[in-house]
Amino acid sequence: MGKYYTMRDFADMQDCSIHESAEAFQKYIHQFDEEKSYPYGFMSQTGVDKDMEITDYYSNEANKVVSFVSSNYLGLSQHQKVKDAVIESVQKYGTGTCAAPPIGGYTDLHRELEKKLAKVHGQEDAILFTSGYAANIGVFEGLFNKSDLVLVDMFVHASIYDGLKKTNSKIFKHNDMDYLEVTLKREQGKHRNLAIVVDGVFSQDGDIADLPNICKLAAQYGAKVFVDDAHGLGVMGQTGRGTADYFNEHDGVEIVTGTLSKALGSSGGYAAGSKKVIEYLRLYARSNTFSASIAPPAVAAASKAIDLFEEEPELIGRLWDNTAYIKDRLTQMGYSIGLSESPIVPLMVNDDKKAIFLARKLFERGVYVVPATYPAVKLKNSRLRVNVSALHTKMDLDYFCDTLAAVDREFDLRISVK
Ligand SMILES: Cc1ncc(COP(=O)(O)O)c(C=O)c1O
């Protein structure tokens, strides 16, 4: 048995040229050949839905699977009313804008979506970006520099870390209010801006930011709160208006960033905040200013999807019913799902190799779920990230649980503690 490589082994190889690094990385890919378990080679022949057909990276054959990979929480990317809105938008606006927003790529369709997003988050205005990633880069690079201090929850999304590279930041232990208070007290008044950045719903663990206490501390020590609510929109709160709405903390949040690519079933990103800060970002968030705007069909899809939060509230109800059902079953079966408080269910494996092997065996039995390993989480916290959707039936959820138990038993993986 040779060395088992992880993705950490090939990041930033100091003495290797581009081609040497790429060549060395082949060792990572090919170590999975024997068990046919390379986890990143999947290609779908269908839309991303709860039932999918995936081409097997090794055999090249199509495999019918029940999918738990996508953050399409309400199934809106497949909703007929959303598809109709997209077709209508193509007839009117065509397929792309082919221009950045300040120089011609901004339509009334874009504006309408911005207004809806601002309203949903209880903010004055909003600005669109081509992705949630670009939104975080644009907002944090655009607003902060070395005169500022940004306190960041250690589990925020990678795009926030990337957006903060040019400022001073301090990482605090996940949801640790004591540390946050001590640091705020110490740093208060010493910086041009003092800010706190969290995810509303954390993307790998599925737990929620302690916004009531974060906002209270921020008000006490003069800090501004930024929330990435990529996984909160459409999920949290009675009508899916996000994590700040769930806690009734709109007033304590300076800016909400987010994505159109999860519950809204589309693609693109946004930031919502006060009118003047949004106006500032229109020219100082470089990922917006220097990038062609979101294509009209994607804008139309997200815009219709927001309407459906109110038109079809039963979708959110079904999402939470399904979430409760699978969590109950997994817990009763002795599996650890960490601290999840949302439809993101981390099935803890705590071993990189085992998580990848398990995902493969499930795939071979018609269950598509991705392993979350380094760099998304620490290697010792590797898990399967099970994303629940309103579209799943009880039969799908049972199939997942029963197949998991069968694979766990057959290969003696001992993931369940029962
Ligand atoms: C918390 C969080 N923020 C931002 C993003 C990036 O969103 P997008 O896929 O639209 O770039 C993601 C996507 O995974 C996310 O989970």
The ligand as a Gaussian input file, in Angstrom:
#p B3LYP/6-31G(d) Opt

LIG

0 1
 C      -21.673000      30.410000       1.956000
 C      -21.396000      30.538000       0.495000
 N      -21.068000      31.749000       0.006000
 C      -20.800000      31.925000      -1.293000
 C      -20.865000      30.880000      -2.185000
 C      -20.525000      31.105000      -3.628000
 O      -21.698000      31.169000      -4.388000
 P      -21.648000      30.946000      -5.965000
 O      -21.703000      29.484000      -6.194000
 O      -22.828000      31.679000      -6.486000
 O      -20.372000      31.540000      -6.443000
 C      -21.212000      29.617000      -1.736000
 C      -21.276000      28.493000      -2.684000
 O      -21.005000      27.381000      -2.441000
 C      -21.478000      29.436000      -0.355000
 O      -21.784000      28.237000       0.119000

